[in-house]
Amino acid sequence: MNVDLLVLGAGPGGYTAAFRAADLGLQVALVERDAVLGGVCLNVGCIPSKALLHAAKVIADAREMQAHGISFGEPSIALDKLRGWKQKVVGQLTGGLQALAKQRKVAVVTGNGCFTGTHTLRVQGAGGDTDITFKYAIIAAGSSPVPLPGASAEVLADPRIMDSTGALALADIPTRLLVIGGGIIGLEMATVYAELGSEVTVVELTDGIMPGADRDLVKPLEKRLRNILSAIHVGTRVTAVVPGAKGVEVHFEGKGAPATGVFDRVLVSVGRRANSAGLGLDALGIPVDARGLIETNAERRTCVPHVFAIGDITHGPMLAHKASHEGKVAAEVAAGLKVAFDARVIPSVAYTDPEVAWVGLSETEAKAKNIPCEKAVFPWAANGRALSMGRGEGMTKLLFDPADKRIIGAGIVGPNAGDLIAETALAIEMGADAEDIGLTIHPHPTLSETVAMAAEMFTGSITDLYVPRKKG
């Protein structure tokens, strides 16, 4: 097979690159090791986890309405039906990708791809090998969960030791679940299983859950999680995991943590690593760093000019929306367009309950790097929509440059924070200042008003709260 562009990996970055390149007139081959397109995000990540998080939120909302006079009784969970609905959502999207590939005449090749030269790749598939010759290539091989550090092969092979993929398979609802790692993925799955009925314990090595976010954003989430989880232990290390007949015995080391605990299942969520091994990068002459990542420039070219790399296999946050934007850039450059990846900010979202979202400069980063900034916070306890939802614990925080009053960062915690953060990302990209945001009329009553009101807090024009005038 001879093509203009080879794309290795059909996740959000890979299929976006392939489809964009095809739209620009290139002959494209899209190589994917799995039988369906979509990669980790669509099949065993972003999409199925959000389906289960929605189910968890329905359970939580029904329970919490009891305090307001509406009772539904205890939920009855038909696990097979829930699992089937989750897979239907995934299937609808993967089927759509297959149709889009066919419409664009993108050649989809299934199997493990390995570069054999600077312009050649061999795909080992169930039906035999396929050799592909290409003019340009985009490496979009993604990432995989990091296994439990220090664990033996025997321990890792125990079916009760899961990664995020295993957790999303929803084989059962364990009575006792341990989540090792209090980052975004770990907390999302902890939320799901807790609402489905598991007694969930979370242990995190650092001094706080969700280490990448500002502490004031995490505080409302942690308060809520401590009400639905059995325990959260921070500053805690797992020293041993011993599978046994009565469960998995786990040994801990940390202030306030128990010495041991026995669990029916253990979810390991301690990070992800790039899928750079086994791709034949040596044949291309492309090195990787200690973390297996490939260096790229603004066009997403590697050190080999006709080969690009995007997504989790490159530097930067391992996020689907970053990968898809990089995929478009790489495809357009390969097609001869003069473009570059020039995003000022990339938003991050934890789809917990409440959601936590942030973009641009964070307070933590500002303090660590001595970057001047001024902060404005609007509490959701003063927002009518939030109170009507029974969710006044949220907050919206905006950070501004003291010199020109332009927004440089934002953080939101509360329901739908992931949707709300997009406005602040656009504001940063457009160079908006506090008055641009505050004077934009937002619909009432909505959660989006909190963004405008946070800006009004900064300009001193807020009327929904009383803020004493600054002297001078």
Secondary structure as UniProt FT lines:
FT   STRAND          2..8
FT   HELIX           12..23
FT   TURN            24..25
FT   STRAND          28..32
FT   HELIX           39..44
FT   HELIX           46..64
FT   HELIX           65..68
FT   HELIX           79..103
FT   TURN            104..105
FT   STRAND          107..110
FT   STRAND          112..117
FT   TURN            118..119
FT   STRAND          120..125
FT   TURN            126..127
FT   STRAND          128..139
FT   STRAND          143..145
FT   TURN            149..150
FT   HELIX           153..157
FT   TURN            159..160
FT   STRAND          161..162
FT   HELIX           164..169
FT   STRAND          176..180
FT   HELIX           184..196
FT   STRAND          199..204
FT   TURN            211..212
FT   HELIX           215..228
FT   STRAND          231..234
FT   STRAND          237..244
FT   TURN            245..246
FT   STRAND          247..253
FT   TURN            255..256
FT   STRAND          260..263
FT   STRAND          265..268
FT   STRAND          272..274
FT   TURN            277..278
FT   HELIX           281..284
FT   TURN            290..291
FT   TURN            298..299
FT   TURN            305..306
FT   STRAND          307..309
FT   HELIX           311..313
FT   HELIX           320..334
FT   TURN            335..336
FT   STRAND          348..350
FT   STRAND          355..360
FT   HELIX           363..369
FT   STRAND          374..379
FT   HELIX           380..382
FT   HELIX           384..388
FT   TURN            389..390
FT   TURN            392..393
FT   STRAND          395..400
FT   TURN            402..404
FT   STRAND          406..414
FT   TURN            415..416
FT   HELIX           417..430
FT   HELIX           434..438
FT   TURN            447..448
FT   HELIX           449..459
//
